[in-house]
């Protein structure tokens, strides 16, 4: 495998990981709203942060299963946050613009990083042992 594809794969992985960290930080901002109706929402954010680190470390060490863990855990945690917000909070009366925008930003950043991890050929070649 050419050395440039490994470098590009690691660069794309670093970009995706940075986006995921910003996404987790905005989720943390969303979860720390005082008097949030969902009591254990911070736990979901911390679980997402842990699985982000595990998935990114596995991809950095060229483990293909890291991509699936990264995408699946992030998808579940983001879905849980969005569903918790829309099922518990009456948006017409209790919407807080700042935390709601941080939730939307987090979801968007997760989507962008998921597209990078899913469709980047360089990351796929980085984790594939067939290219060695």
PELIN-V700193 format. One record per backbone hydrogen bond with DSSP energy under -0.5 kcal/mol. CO is the residue of the C=O (numbers start at 1). NH is the residue of the N-H. E is the energy in kcal/mol with one decimal. If there is no record, write none. Layout:
co = {CO,CO}
nh = {NH,NH}
e = {E,E}
//
This chain:
co = {2,2,3,4,5,6,7,8,9,10,11,12,13,14,15,16,17,18,19,20,21,22,23,24,25,26,27,28,30,33,37,38,40,41,42,43,44,45,46,47,48,49,50,51,52,53,54,55,56,57,58,59,62,63,64,64,65,66,67,68,69,70,71,72,73,74,75,76,77,78,79,80,81,82,83,84,85,89,90,90,91,95,96,97,98,99,100,101,102,103,104,105,106,107,108,109,110,111,112,113,114,115,116,119,120,121,122,123,124,128,129}
nh = {5,6,7,8,9,10,11,12,13,14,15,16,17,18,19,20,21,22,23,24,25,26,27,28,29,30,31,32,33,36,39,41,44,45,46,47,48,49,50,51,52,53,54,55,56,57,58,59,60,61,63,62,64,66,67,68,69,70,71,72,73,74,75,76,77,78,79,80,81,82,83,84,85,86,87,88,89,91,93,94,95,97,100,101,102,103,104,105,106,107,108,109,110,111,112,113,114,115,116,117,118,119,120,121,124,125,126,127,128,131,132}
e = {-0.6,-1.0,-2.0,-2.9,-2.3,-2.3,-2.3,-2.8,-2.1,-2.3,-2.3,-2.5,-2.6,-2.3,-2.3,-2.2,-2.3,-2.2,-2.4,-2.6,-2.3,-2.3,-2.1,-2.3,-2.1,-2.0,-2.5,-1.4,-1.0,-1.0,-0.7,-0.9,-0.9,-1.5,-2.3,-2.3,-2.1,-2.1,-2.2,-2.5,-1.9,-1.9,-2.3,-2.5,-2.4,-2.3,-2.3,-2.2,-2.4,-1.8,-2.8,-1.7,-0.6,-1.1,-1.2,-0.7,-2.0,-2.6,-2.4,-2.6,-2.5,-1.7,-2.2,-2.5,-2.3,-2.4,-2.5,-2.4,-2.1,-2.4,-2.8,-2.4,-2.1,-2.4,-2.1,-1.5,-1.5,-1.0,-1.2,-2.5,-0.6,-0.6,-2.2,-2.6,-2.1,-1.9,-2.1,-2.7,-2.3,-2.2,-2.3,-2.8,-2.3,-2.1,-2.3,-2.5,-2.6,-2.0,-1.9,-2.6,-2.5,-2.5,-1.5,-0.6,-1.9,-2.6,-1.9,-1.9,-1.0,-0.7,-1.0}
//
